[in-house]
Amino acid sequence: MFRTKTCGELRLCDAGTTVTLAGWVQRVRKMGGMTFVDLRDRYGITQLTFNQEVNAALCDAANKLGREYVIQVTGTVCERSSKNPNLPTGEIEIVASELNLLNASATPPFTIEDESDGGDDLRMQFRYLDLRRSCVRKNLELRHKMAFEVRRYLDAQNFLEVETPVLIKSTPEGARDFVVPSRMNPGEFYALPQSPQTFKQLLMVAGFDRYFQIVKCFRDEDLRADRQPEFTQIDCEMSFVEQEDVLNIFEGMAKHLFKYIKNIDFTEPFLRMPYCDAMKYYGSDKPDLRFGMRFVELKDLTEGHNFGVFDSAEYVGGICAEGCASYTRKQLDELTELVKRPQVGAKGLVYVRYGEDGVLKSSVDKFYTQDDLQAWAERFGAKRGDLMLILAGDTVKTQKALCELRLEMGERLGLRDRNKFAPLWVVDFPLLEWDEETQRFYAMHHPFTSPKPEDIQYLESDPGRVRANAYDMVVNGIELGGGSIRIHDRALQNQMFKLLGFTEEKAYYQFGFLLDAFKYGAPPHGGLAFGFDRFVSLFAGLDSIRDCIAFPKNNSGRDTMSGAPSVIDDSQLEELNLKIDLKEHK
């Protein structure tokens, strides 16, 4: 072994012992005839000391060390005269007697510190250096601990971890598939799985009863902070269960992780919120409940006052921001510009200040009296010092814009505390959503989601009315996971495919293996999948899932470190019977 101890384990009780350490040079400091070297490994940092008067040659060798040099040192553990309370090893140092240079290093392109001077692009290009930073390494350590606890919990619940194929059949319904050409079957392609959905259902047909897998999934879609082209799911399925059984098992898993990883004990059941309420009061199917500001509808109080914006609107509603009546015109203009951004989509913003003197002042004073505004304030539950912010327009678009405004105000008021967690289940989703462009229904989750038994009667007559046996776990405005009770009846599954516009031939071509399996006694079953990267990111307090993934892609889906994706040789294309025809992109 190159070392007898790590750089993070020595303490004052080890004083007087001789040890050998190995690691990377964090920094070198020269002070008179003394040289101090901070040596780093995965476990921590230990200070080494070299004395010019005791061993000049050894001290000279230490003076030649550069950042990130890999060294081995032997010496005696001694008590530090100037202790560092910020380091676990800060009470001791190693008085070096031997120094061995294992490998020199070029000057790193950025500092290997928690507060680095490297930008995102540079750090991703040299990710192997970025991973040396303790803050990034801790995210990967957290990921490991969470994966271990997931397995421990599910094993105790009699789940079996089963691997499913990575090369599967393409079933393009939803996000785009990544496809892989088959050399042995010219002109044919595999797809990389967007999830193991059909395979976990087949495992239920096979009688495995309780399955899980911490599995890589792939989706060829535009990226953002919580998306990567390859991501990891905690994928789960159970037989002979109803929705309540699934929620109880996986609420238990979430509570287990909160307890063992964050030392947070949730003793009460998670809140259950119907999808319709989530949209009505928060404008989102993943509401952030760390703070209030529920939407208040005002349409009935605003009509008949010759204010065309409100009179012509399908929806008028707003939020009440406590203690914000002192907002300046500049601040209100900033909020107005926020809601008018194309990605938000509102046409403007109406405000009402509730002054400390009890007077209500608004941007629509000439249309509404003090009594009118007082009625609004009562509907909001507003008090003196509060600010009411109101939007109007089409219901869905306005609620979504109001959601963005609510989150912005929550951020400005410091109400979105990363150390506070507000979990809930969103339930009773619509089974289908209508797309105006294609004039057809799409599955809100996927084609295998079961409708509520009491709503099956409306599948033919009123499909938009049908609710799904589906559920999402949401924490702090982040959808951590979602799932459903599945269709296990072949006739109902065929009815669902027909409703989604599949011909009988197309449905059988894409999913015939599953439909055939349903002929042989498929049990009632259901499950869900957690976004493992999102779960880790939430616990680590990150804005992006990239920093809890060892080697992530950038927002263009590129690995700037390895150069993927890349052009391949013509000989490889020939083997695959492929020809590249690059069309000009405008």
C-alpha positions in Angstrom: 0.0 0.0 0.0 1.2 3.5 -0.8 -0.3 4.8 2.5 -1.0 3.7 6.0 -3.6 6.4 6.7 -5.8 8.8 4.7 -5.6 12.6 4.7 -8.9 12.8 6.7 -8.6 10.4 9.6 -5.7 11.6 11.8 -6.5 13.3 15.1 -4.6 14.5 18.2 -4.8 11.1 19.7 -2.6 9.9 16.9 0.3 12.2 18.0 3.7 10.5 18.1 2.8 7.8 15.5 4.6 7.4 12.2 2.4 7.4 9.2 2.6 7.4 5.4 0.1 9.5 3.4 -0.4 9.8 -0.3 -2.5 12.3 -2.3 -2.5 15.6 -4.2 -0.8 18.9 -3.3 -3.6 21.4 -2.5 -1.2 24.3 -1.8 2.4 25.1 -0.8 3.2 27.9 1.7 6.8 29.0 2.5 7.4 30.9 5.8 11.0 31.6 6.6 12.8 28.3 6.9 9.6 26.3 7.1 7.5 25.0 4.2 3.9 23.9 4.7 2.1 21.6 2.2 -1.6 20.8 2.4 -2.1 17.3 1.1 -5.5 16.3 -0.1 -7.2 13.0 -0.9 -10.9 11.9 -1.1 -11.1 11.9 2.7 -9.8 15.3 3.6 -6.7 17.5 4.0 -3.7 17.1 6.2 -0.9 19.7 6.7 2.7 18.5 6.2 5.7 20.5 7.5 9.3 20.6 6.2 12.1 22.3 8.2 15.0 23.8 6.3 17.2 23.6 9.5 16.4 19.9 10.1 16.5 18.5 6.6 17.5 21.1 3.9 17.3 18.7 1.0 13.8 17.5 1.9 12.6 21.1 2.4 14.1 22.0 -1.0 12.2 19.1 -2.6 9.0 20.3 -1.0 9.6 23.9 -2.3 9.6 22.5 -5.8 6.1 20.9 -5.5 3.3 22.4 -7.6 -0.5 22.3 -7.3 -2.0 18.9 -7.9 1.4 17.1 -7.8 0.9 13.5 -6.6 3.2 12.7 -3.7 3.8 10.1 -0.9 5.1 11.3 2.4 6.2 9.6 5.6 6.5 11.4 8.9 5.4 11.8 12.5 2.1 13.0 13.7 2.5 16.1 15.9 0.2 18.6 17.6 -0.1 21.9 15.6 1.0 25.0 17.4 -1.5 27.0 15.2 -4.6 24.9 15.0 -7.2 25.2 12.2 -10.7 24.8 13.6 -12.2 24.6 10.1 -10.5 21.2 9.4 -11.2 17.9 11.1 -7.5 17.3 11.0 -6.7 20.9 12.1 -5.2 20.0 15.5 -2.3 17.9 14.0 0.4 18.1 11.3 2.9 15.6 9.8 6.5 16.4 10.4 7.9 14.9 7.2 10.9 12.6 7.2 10.5 11.2 3.6 9.0 12.6 0.4 8.4 10.7 -2.8 7.1 12.4 -6.0 4.7 10.0 -7.6 3.6 12.2 -10.5 4.0 15.8 -11.5 1.1 17.9 -12.7 0.6 20.6 -15.3 -0.9 23.8 -13.8 -4.7 23.1 -13.6 -6.9 25.3 -15.8 -8.9 26.4 -12.7 -8.4 26.2 -8.9 -9.4 23.0 -7.2 -11.3 24.7 -4.5 -15.0 24.8 -3.4 -15.1 28.3 -4.6 -13.4 27.8 -8.0 -12.5 30.4 -10.6 -13.5 28.0 -13.4 -16.8 28.6 -15.3 -19.2 25.8 -16.1 -17.9 25.1 -19.6 -14.3 24.9 -18.4 -15.1 22.7 -15.5 -17.1 20.3 -17.7 -14.3 20.2 -20.2 -11.9 19.1 -17.3 -14.6 17.2 -15.3 -12.0 14.8 -13.9 -10.4 17.8 -12.2 -13.7 19.3 -11.2 -14.5 16.0 -9.4 -11.5 16.6 -7.1 -13.3 19.5 -5.5 -14.8 18.4 -2.2 -18.2 20.1 -2.9 -18.6 18.1 -6.1 -17.3 14.9 -4.5 -19.8 15.2 -1.6 -22.6 15.2 -4.2 -21.4 11.9 -5.5 -21.0 10.5 -2.0 -24.6 11.6 -1.2 -25.7 9.9 -4.4 -24.0 6.7 -3.2 -25.6 6.8 0.2 -29.1 7.5 -1.2 -28.8 4.5 -3.6 -27.7 2.3 -0.8 -30.7 3.4 1.4 -33.1 2.9 -1.5 -31.9 -0.7 -1.9 -32.0 -1.3 1.8 -35.5 -0.1 2.1 -36.9 -1.9 -0.9 -35.1 -5.1 -0.1 -36.9 -5.0 3.3 -40.2 -4.6 1.4 -39.5 -7.8 -0.6 -38.6 -6.1 -3.8 -36.3 -7.8 -6.3 -33.8 -5.8 -8.3 -34.0 -7.0 -11.9 -32.1 -5.7 -14.9 -34.0 -5.0 -18.1 -32.6 -4.6 -21.6 -30.9 -1.5 -22.9 -31.4 -2.3 -26.6 -35.1 -2.4 -27.1 -37.7 -1.8 -29.8 -38.6 1.8 -30.7 -42.1 2.9 -29.7 -42.1 6.6 -30.5 -45.0 7.9 -28.5 -43.9 10.8 -26.3 -40.3 12.0 -26.1 -37.9 11.1 -29.0 -36.0 7.8 -28.8 -32.3 7.6 -29.2 -31.8 4.9 -31.8 -29.0 2.4 -32.4 -28.4 0.8 -35.9 -28.1 -3.0 -36.0 -25.1 -4.3 -38.0 -26.5 -7.8 -38.0 -29.9 -6.7 -39.1 -29.3 -4.1 -41.9 -31.8 -1.3 -42.1 -33.2 -2.0 -38.6 -32.6 -0.2 -35.3 -32.7 -0.6 -31.6 -33.9 2.2 -29.3 -32.5 3.1 -25.9 -35.2 2.9 -23.3 -37.0 6.0 -22.2 -38.0 3.9 -19.2 -38.3 0.1 -18.6 -42.2 0.5 -18.6 -43.2 -2.5 -20.7 -40.6 -4.7 -19.2 -41.6 -4.1 -15.6 -45.2 -4.8 -16.6 -44.0 -8.1 -18.2 -42.2 -8.9 -14.9 -45.5 -8.6 -13.2 -47.1 -10.9 -15.7 -44.2 -13.3 -15.0 -45.1 -13.3 -11.3 -42.2 -11.4 -9.9 -44.7 -9.5 -7.7 -42.3 -6.7 -6.6 -39.6 -5.3 -8.9 -37.2 -2.4 -8.7 -34.2 -1.2 -10.6 -31.9 1.9 -10.3 -31.7 2.2 -14.1 -30.3 4.4 -16.8 -33.0 5.9 -19.1 -32.6 7.9 -22.3 -34.7 10.7 -23.9 -33.7 12.8 -27.0 -35.3 16.0 -25.8 -34.3 19.6 -25.3 -32.3 20.0 -22.1 -32.7 22.3 -19.0 -31.5 22.3 -15.4 -33.4 19.2 -14.4 -32.9 17.2 -17.6 -30.1 15.2 -19.2 -30.2 13.0 -22.3 -29.3 10.1 -20.0 -30.7 10.0 -16.5 -31.3 7.6 -13.7 -34.6 6.4 -12.3 -35.6 4.4 -9.3 -38.0 2.2 -11.2 -40.6 0.2 -9.3 -43.6 -2.0 -9.9 -45.9 -4.1 -7.7 -48.6 -6.7 -8.3 -52.0 -7.1 -6.6 -52.1 -3.5 -5.5 -54.3 -0.4 -5.6 -53.3 3.2 -5.7 -53.3 3.5 -1.9 -50.9 0.6 -1.5 -48.4 2.1 -3.9 -48.5 5.6 -2.3 -48.0 4.1 1.2 -45.0 2.0 0.1 -43.2 4.8 -1.7 -44.1 7.5 0.8 -42.4 5.2 3.3 -39.3 5.1 1.1 -39.2 8.9 0.8 -39.6 9.2 4.6 -36.8 6.7 5.0 -34.5 8.7 2.9 -35.4 12.0 4.6 -34.7 10.3 8.0 -31.5 8.5 7.2 -29.9 11.1 4.9 -31.2 14.4 6.1 -32.2 13.5 9.7 -35.7 14.9 9.0 -38.6 12.9 10.5 -41.9 13.2 8.7 -44.4 11.7 11.2 -47.6 12.8 9.4 -48.9 11.5 6.1 -48.0 13.5 3.0 -50.7 15.9 1.8 -52.8 14.6 -1.1 -53.9 17.2 -3.6 -56.2 16.6 -6.6 -54.7 17.8 -9.9 -57.7 20.2 -10.4 -56.9 21.9 -7.1 -53.2 22.2 -7.9 -54.0 24.0 -11.1 -56.7 26.1 -9.5 -54.7 27.4 -6.5 -51.1 27.2 -7.8 -51.3 27.0 -11.6 -48.9 24.0 -11.6 -49.2 20.2 -11.2 -46.1 20.5 -9.1 -46.8 23.2 -6.6 -44.2 24.6 -4.2 -46.0 24.5 -0.8 -43.1 25.9 1.3 -45.1 29.2 1.3 -48.7 30.3 0.8 -49.9 32.9 -1.8 -52.6 30.6 -3.1 -54.5 32.0 -6.1 -57.7 33.9 -5.5 -60.3 34.3 -8.3 -61.9 37.7 -8.7 -63.8 37.5 -11.9 -67.2 38.0 -10.3 -66.0 41.0 -8.3 -64.5 42.8 -11.4 -67.2 42.7 -14.0 -69.4 45.6 -15.0 -67.0 48.5 -14.3 -66.1 49.2 -17.9 -62.5 47.9 -17.5 -62.2 46.0 -20.8 -59.2 43.9 -19.7 -61.1 42.3 -16.9 -64.6 42.3 -18.6 -63.3 40.4 -21.6 -61.1 38.0 -19.7 -62.1 34.4 -19.1 -60.2 34.4 -15.8 -59.2 37.1 -13.3 -57.1 36.1 -10.4 -54.1 37.0 -8.3 -51.9 36.5 -5.3 -51.4 38.5 -2.1 -47.8 39.2 -1.1 -47.6 40.0 2.6 -45.8 43.1 3.6 -45.0 44.3 0.1 -47.2 47.4 -0.1 -44.1 49.5 0.0 -42.9 48.1 -3.4 -41.7 51.0 -5.6 -42.9 51.7 -9.1 -39.6 50.3 -10.4 -40.1 47.0 -8.6 -43.7 46.8 -9.9 -42.4 47.5 -13.4 -39.9 44.7 -13.0 -42.8 42.3 -12.1 -44.8 43.5 -15.0 -41.9 42.9 -17.4 -41.5 39.4 -15.9 -45.1 38.4 -16.6 -45.0 39.9 -20.1 -42.0 37.7 -21.2 -42.9 35.4 -24.1 -42.2 32.3 -22.0 -44.7 33.6 -19.3 -47.3 35.0 -21.6 -49.3 37.6 -19.6 -50.3 40.9 -21.2 -49.9 43.0 -18.1 -50.2 43.3 -14.3 -52.7 45.1 -12.1 -51.6 45.9 -8.5 -53.4 47.0 -5.4 -51.5 48.4 -2.4 -53.1 48.1 1.0 -51.6 51.1 2.8 -50.8 51.1 6.5 -53.3 54.0 6.7 -56.0 51.6 5.4 -56.3 53.3 2.0 -56.2 51.0 -1.0 -54.3 52.3 -4.1 -54.3 50.5 -7.4 -53.3 50.8 -11.0 -57.1 50.7 -11.9 -58.4 53.3 -9.5 -60.4 55.1 -12.1 -62.5 52.0 -12.7 -63.0 50.8 -9.2 -64.0 52.5 -5.9 -62.5 52.0 -2.5 -65.5 49.8 -1.7 -64.7 47.6 -4.7 -61.1 47.3 -3.8 -62.0 46.5 -0.2 -64.1 43.6 -1.5 -61.1 42.4 -3.4 -58.9 42.7 -0.3 -61.5 40.7 1.8 -61.5 38.0 -0.9 -57.6 37.9 -0.7 -57.6 38.0 3.1 -55.3 40.9 2.7 -54.3 43.2 5.6 -52.6 46.6 5.9 -49.1 46.5 4.4 -49.9 43.8 1.8 -49.7 43.9 -2.0 -52.2 42.3 -4.3 -51.0 41.3 -7.8 -53.6 40.4 -10.4 -53.6 38.9 -13.9 -56.3 38.4 -16.4 -56.8 36.4 -19.6 -57.4 32.8 -20.8 -57.7 30.6 -17.8 -54.9 28.1 -18.4 -52.4 30.7 -19.7 -53.1 33.1 -17.0 -52.8 30.5 -14.2 -49.5 29.5 -15.6 -48.3 33.1 -15.7 -49.6 33.6 -12.1 -47.6 30.5 -11.1 -44.4 32.2 -12.4 -45.3 35.4 -10.6 -46.0 33.5 -7.3 -42.6 31.7 -7.5 -40.8 35.0 -8.2 -42.4 36.6 -5.2 -41.6 33.6 -3.0 -37.9 33.9 -4.1 -37.8 37.7 -3.5 -39.3 37.2 0.0 -36.9 34.4 0.9 -39.7 31.9 1.3 -38.1 29.2 -0.8 -35.8 27.9 1.8 -33.7 25.0 0.6 -33.5 23.5 4.1 -37.3 23.3 4.3 -39.2 20.5 2.6 -42.9 20.4 1.7 -43.8 17.0 0.2 -47.2 16.1 -1.3 -48.9 13.7 -3.6 -50.7 15.2 -6.6 -53.5 12.7 -7.6 -56.5 12.4 -10.0 -54.8 13.6 -13.1 -56.7 13.7 -16.4 -56.1 10.5 -18.3 -55.9 12.4 -21.6 -55.0 15.8 -22.9 -56.3 17.3 -26.1 -53.8 18.8 -28.6 -55.3 21.5 -30.8 -52.6 21.3 -33.5 -53.0 17.6 -34.2 -56.7 17.5 -33.2 -56.3 14.3 -31.1 -56.0 13.1 -27.6 -52.6 12.2 -26.0 -52.0 10.2 -22.9 -51.0 12.6 -20.1 -48.7 10.0 -18.6 -48.4 7.0 -21.0 -50.8 4.6 -22.9 -50.7 2.0 -20.1 -52.2 4.2 -17.4 -55.4 2.9 -16.0 -58.5 5.1 -15.9 -60.4 5.4 -12.6 -62.8 2.5 -12.6 -65.8 4.8 -12.1 -64.7 6.9 -15.1 -64.3 4.1 -17.7 -67.9 4.6 -18.7 -66.9 8.0 -20.2 -64.0 6.8 -22.4 -66.2 6.8 -25.5 -68.7 9.6 -24.8 -66.5 12.2 -23.0 -62.8 11.2 -23.0 -61.6 14.5 -21.6 -63.6 13.9 -18.4 -61.8 10.6 -17.5 -59.4 10.7 -14.6 -56.3 8.6 -14.4 -55.3 6.2 -11.6 -52.1 8.3 -11.6 -50.0 10.1 -9.0 -46.9 12.3 -8.7 -44.8 12.9 -5.6 -43.8 16.6 -5.5 -41.4 18.3 -3.1 -40.6 22.0 -3.2 -42.1 22.4 -6.6 -40.0 19.5 -8.0 -41.7 16.4 -9.5 -39.6 13.7 -7.8 -41.5 10.8 -9.2 -44.7 9.7 -10.7 -46.6 6.6 -11.7 -50.0 4.9 -12.0 -52.0 1.8 -11.7 -51.6 0.1 -15.1 -54.1 -1.4 -17.5 -53.9 -5.2 -17.1 -56.9 -6.1 -19.3 -56.3 -6.6 -23.0 -59.6 -5.3 -24.1 -59.3 -2.0 -22.1 -55.7 -1.6 -23.4 -56.9 -2.0 -27.0 -59.7 0.6 -26.3 -57.0 3.0 -24.9 -54.8 2.5 -28.0 -57.8 3.2 -30.3 -58.7 6.4 -28.3 -55.1 7.6 -28.8 -55.4 7.2 -32.6 -53.6 3.8 -33.0 -54.8 1.5 -35.7 -55.2 -2.1 -34.5 -52.2 -3.0 -36.7 -50.0 -0.2 -35.4 -50.8 -1.0 -31.8 -50.0 -4.7 -32.3 -46.8 -3.8 -34.3 -45.5 -1.6 -31.4 -46.9 -3.4 -28.4 -48.0 -6.8 -29.5 -45.6 -8.6 -27.1 -47.4 -6.9 -24.2 -50.9 -7.4 -25.5 -50.0 -11.1 -26.0 -48.8 -11.3 -22.5 -52.1 -10.0 -21.2 -53.8 -13.1 -22.6 -52.0 -15.3 -20.1 -53.3 -14.0 -16.7 -51.9 -10.5 -16.1 -52.3 -9.5 -12.4 -53.6 -6.1 -11.4 -50.4 -4.0 -11.0 -49.0 -0.5 -10.7 -45.9 1.4 -9.7 -43.9 4.5 -10.2 -40.4 5.8 -11.0 -38.5 8.4 -9.0 -36.0 10.7 -10.8 -33.0 9.7 -8.8 -30.9 12.6 -10.1 -33.6 15.0 -9.0 -33.9 13.4 -5.6 -30.1 13.7 -5.0 -30.1 17.3 -6.3 -32.9 18.2 -3.9 -31.1 16.8 -0.9 -27.8 18.4 -2.0 -29.5 21.8 -2.5 -28.5 22.1 -6.1 -30.0 24.2 -8.9 -29.1 21.6 -11.5 -28.9 17.9 -11.6 -25.6 18.1 -13.5 -23.5 18.5 -10.3 -24.8 15.2 -8.9 -23.9 13.3 -12.1 -20.3 12.2 -12.5 -19.9 13.0 -16.2 -22.9 15.0 -17.4 -23.7 16.5 -20.8 -24.1 20.3 -21.4 -27.4 21.9 -22.6 -26.6 20.9 -26.2 -26.3 17.3 -25.2 -22.5 17.3 -25.6 -19.8 15.9 -23.4 -17.2 18.6 -23.9 -14.6 16.4 -22.1 -14.7 13.4 -24.3 -16.1 15.1 -27.4 -19.3 13.0 -27.7 -21.2 13.0 -29.9 -18.7 12.8 -32.7 -18.4 11.9 -36.4 -17.6 8.2 -37.0 -15.5 6.7 -39.7 -16.9 5.9 -43.1 -15.9 2.2 -42.6 -18.2 2.1 -39.6 -21.0 3.6 -41.5 -20.5 1.1 -44.3 -20.7 -1.8 -41.8 -24.0 -0.4 -40.6 -25.3 0.2 -44.1 -25.8 3.8 -43.3 -25.2 7.0 -45.3 -25.1 10.5 -43.8 -27.1 13.2 -45.6 -26.6 16.4 -43.7 -29.4 18.9 -44.5 -28.8 22.6 -44.0 -30.3 23.9 -40.8 -31.6 27.5 -40.8 
